[in-house]
Amino acid sequence: MTKAELIAQVAAETELTKVDTRRVLDSVMSCLTKALKKESRFALPEQVPPALMAGSAARAAAGAGAFFRAI
């Protein structure tokens, strides 16, 4: 999924404009980037299970499982 596809889907589901959705997504990414720089980690309470991911994303997530369980 590309950033544009994500913005379009979120905009459709939330009834926000694509411009507003892009601003929200950019803000979230900025906050996550700052958190990672500060603490080197973050956790999402309802993360996507690796079984629903495809290819290299699934392999990477499976390797990161211990990291997320430790948080």
Z-matrix of the N, CA and C atoms (Angstrom, degrees):
N
C 1 1.452
C 2 1.529 1 107.67
N 3 1.290 2 116.26 1 130.99
C 4 1.458 3 120.59 2 177.52
C 5 1.524 4 109.75 3 -87.26
N 6 1.324 5 115.01 4 168.09
C 7 1.461 6 119.76 5 178.31
C 8 1.534 7 109.62 6 -61.44
N 9 1.317 8 117.33 7 -41.41
C 10 1.467 9 121.26 8 179.79
C 11 1.522 10 111.41 9 -62.74
N 12 1.327 11 116.72 10 -40.05
C 13 1.471 12 120.38 11 177.96
C 14 1.523 13 110.85 12 -66.32
N 15 1.324 14 116.26 13 -41.06
C 16 1.461 15 120.52 14 177.77
C 17 1.519 16 110.88 15 -62.34
N 18 1.320 17 116.85 16 -45.13
C 19 1.463 18 121.51 17 178.93
C 20 1.521 19 110.42 18 -60.58
N 21 1.317 20 117.49 19 -44.90
C 22 1.463 21 121.21 20 -179.59
C 23 1.525 22 111.60 21 -62.52
N 24 1.328 23 116.68 22 -43.04
C 25 1.464 24 120.05 23 -178.53
C 26 1.526 25 111.03 24 -68.31
N 27 1.327 26 117.20 25 -45.32
C 28 1.463 27 120.20 26 179.76
C 29 1.524 28 110.34 27 -64.29
N 30 1.319 29 117.10 28 -41.00
C 31 1.470 30 121.01 29 178.42
C 32 1.521 31 110.78 30 -60.21
N 33 1.319 32 116.79 31 -42.33
C 34 1.460 33 120.56 32 -179.90
C 35 1.534 34 111.34 33 -66.27
N 36 1.329 35 116.68 34 -40.50
C 37 1.463 36 120.57 35 -177.50
C 38 1.522 37 113.23 36 -74.90
N 39 1.327 38 117.40 37 -27.93
C 40 1.464 39 120.53 38 -175.81
C 41 1.518 40 113.37 39 -104.26
N 42 1.306 41 117.04 40 -6.88
C 43 1.463 42 123.78 41 -177.25
C 44 1.533 43 112.36 42 63.17
N 45 1.335 44 116.54 43 23.07
C 46 1.458 45 121.42 44 171.36
C 47 1.518 46 108.56 45 -86.81
N 48 1.318 47 116.46 46 160.34
C 49 1.461 48 118.61 47 173.96
C 50 1.525 49 107.94 48 -73.87
N 51 1.327 50 116.74 49 161.03
C 52 1.455 51 120.35 50 177.70
C 53 1.526 52 110.90 51 -64.04
N 54 1.330 53 117.28 52 -34.23
C 55 1.465 54 121.15 53 178.60
C 56 1.525 55 110.08 54 -64.23
N 57 1.328 56 117.28 55 -46.78
C 58 1.463 57 121.04 56 178.80
C 59 1.527 58 111.25 57 -64.82
N 60 1.322 59 116.11 58 -40.15
C 61 1.460 60 120.71 59 179.01
C 62 1.520 61 110.33 60 -63.39
N 63 1.335 62 117.43 61 -42.24
C 64 1.463 63 120.95 62 177.98
C 65 1.527 64 110.39 63 -61.63
N 66 1.324 65 117.20 64 -41.09
C 67 1.472 66 120.65 65 178.78
C 68 1.527 67 111.04 66 -62.49
N 69 1.321 68 116.40 67 -42.85
C 70 1.473 69 120.57 68 178.71
C 71 1.528 70 110.09 69 -64.02
N 72 1.324 71 116.96 70 -47.23
C 73 1.461 72 120.55 71 -179.20
C 74 1.527 73 110.83 72 -61.99
N 75 1.325 74 117.56 73 -43.54
C 76 1.463 75 120.98 74 177.77
C 77 1.523 76 111.00 75 -61.28
N 78 1.328 77 116.89 76 -39.46
C 79 1.456 78 120.88 77 178.80
C 80 1.526 79 111.23 78 -65.83
N 81 1.326 80 116.88 79 -43.67
C 82 1.466 81 121.32 80 178.35
C 83 1.526 82 109.94 81 -61.06
N 84 1.321 83 116.96 82 -46.03
C 85 1.461 84 120.32 83 -179.85
C 86 1.525 85 111.07 84 -63.64
N 87 1.313 86 117.40 85 -37.30
C 88 1.451 87 121.25 86 177.76
C 89 1.532 88 110.60 87 -64.45
N 90 1.322 89 116.58 88 -44.09
C 91 1.468 90 120.79 89 178.30
C 92 1.525 91 111.22 90 -62.86
N 93 1.331 92 117.00 91 -42.59
C 94 1.460 93 120.46 92 179.26
C 95 1.521 94 111.08 93 -65.24
N 96 1.326 95 116.89 94 -40.53
C 97 1.461 96 120.95 95 178.72
C 98 1.522 97 110.51 96 -62.02
N 99 1.329 98 116.99 97 -44.15
C 100 1.463 99 120.85 98 178.43
C 101 1.531 100 111.07 99 -63.83
N 102 1.321 101 116.66 100 -40.76
C 103 1.466 102 120.52 101 179.20
C 104 1.522 103 110.82 102 -63.54
N 105 1.330 104 116.76 103 -41.96
C 106 1.464 105 120.19 104 179.63
C 107 1.522 106 111.23 105 -65.90
N 108 1.330 107 116.79 106 -38.61
C 109 1.464 108 119.69 107 178.62
C 110 1.522 109 110.45 108 -66.73
N 111 1.327 110 116.65 109 -36.18
C 112 1.461 111 121.19 110 -177.04
C 113 1.525 112 112.17 111 -78.70
N 114 1.338 113 116.98 112 -46.92
C 115 1.453 114 121.17 113 -172.19
C 116 1.527 115 114.59 114 -116.69
N 117 1.309 116 117.61 115 -5.12
C 118 1.471 117 123.85 116 179.58
C 119 1.523 118 113.82 117 63.77
N 120 1.335 119 117.74 118 16.09
C 121 1.469 120 119.56 119 177.80
C 122 1.523 121 110.07 120 -165.28
N 123 1.311 122 115.24 121 160.74
C 124 1.454 123 123.11 122 170.28
C 125 1.524 124 107.01 123 -157.30
N 126 1.311 125 117.06 124 160.67
C 127 1.462 126 121.16 125 -179.19
C 128 1.514 127 109.70 126 -131.07
N 129 1.307 128 114.87 127 140.45
C 130 1.462 129 121.55 128 173.39
C 131 1.518 130 106.66 129 -105.41
N 132 1.338 131 118.04 130 124.53
C 133 1.459 132 119.88 131 -175.20
C 134 1.523 133 114.18 132 -61.47
N 135 1.300 134 117.56 133 -33.58
C 136 1.468 135 120.50 134 -179.54
C 137 1.518 136 108.70 135 -123.45
N 138 1.323 137 116.71 136 70.81
C 139 1.455 138 120.58 137 -178.67
C 140 1.518 139 110.64 138 -76.30
N 141 1.311 140 116.35 139 157.88
C 142 1.461 141 122.63 140 -179.68
C 143 1.525 142 108.45 141 -74.76
N 144 1.333 143 117.64 142 126.79
C 145 1.462 144 119.04 143 179.10
C 146 1.528 145 110.77 144 -66.47
N 147 1.340 146 118.02 145 143.64
C 148 1.469 147 120.96 146 -178.83
C 149 1.525 148 113.77 147 -54.74
N 150 1.321 149 118.57 148 -26.42
C 151 1.459 150 121.03 149 -179.52
C 152 1.526 151 112.10 150 -62.83
N 153 1.329 152 118.04 151 -24.60
C 154 1.457 153 121.37 152 -179.95
C 155 1.522 154 112.93 153 -90.51
N 156 1.333 155 117.12 154 -6.14
C 157 1.453 156 121.24 155 -179.52
C 158 1.517 157 109.69 156 -93.21
N 159 1.309 158 116.30 157 161.88
C 160 1.457 159 120.65 158 -178.97
C 161 1.521 160 110.87 159 -113.61
N 162 1.315 161 116.52 160 146.92
C 163 1.451 162 123.64 161 169.44
C 164 1.512 163 115.77 162 55.50
N 165 1.336 164 115.33 163 -130.98
C 166 1.457 165 121.26 164 -173.86
C 167 1.524 166 112.20 165 -64.14
N 168 1.331 167 118.02 166 -28.80
C 169 1.465 168 120.27 167 178.23
C 170 1.518 169 110.15 168 -64.29
N 171 1.320 170 117.45 169 -40.15
C 172 1.462 171 121.49 170 179.09
C 173 1.521 172 110.56 171 -66.58
N 174 1.335 173 116.71 172 -42.44
C 175 1.462 174 120.05 173 179.47
C 176 1.529 175 110.84 174 -64.53
N 177 1.323 176 116.76 175 -41.18
C 178 1.465 177 120.60 176 179.15
C 179 1.520 178 110.86 177 -65.72
N 180 1.320 179 117.00 178 -42.36
C 181 1.458 180 120.62 179 -179.39
C 182 1.523 181 110.94 180 -67.16
N 183 1.317 182 117.12 181 -37.46
C 184 1.456 183 120.27 182 178.99
C 185 1.524 184 110.17 183 -63.67
N 186 1.310 185 117.67 184 -38.46
C 187 1.454 186 121.70 185 177.09
C 188 1.512 187 112.31 186 -70.46
N 189 1.317 188 117.04 187 -26.27
C 190 1.462 189 121.25 188 -179.10
C 191 1.517 190 112.00 189 -88.34
N 192 1.324 191 118.06 190 -1.07
C 193 1.455 192 121.43 191 -177.30
C 194 1.511 193 113.07 192 -56.05
N 195 1.326 194 116.79 193 -44.05
C 196 1.465 195 119.88 194 179.59
C 197 1.521 196 110.67 195 -63.93
N 198 1.321 197 116.36 196 -36.04
C 199 1.463 198 120.83 197 178.54
C 200 1.525 199 110.14 198 -61.14
N 201 1.339 200 117.53 199 -46.80
C 202 1.459 201 120.60 200 -177.59
C 203 1.530 202 111.29 201 -71.89
N 204 1.319 203 118.38 202 -31.98
C 205 1.463 204 119.95 203 177.83
C 206 1.526 205 110.74 204 -69.48
N 207 1.332 206 117.27 205 -28.06
C 208 1.458 207 121.15 206 -178.49
C 209 1.523 208 112.14 207 -76.02
N 210 1.308 209 116.84 208 -17.74
C 211 1.469 210 120.19 209 -176.27
C 212 1.479 211 111.74 210 -79.03
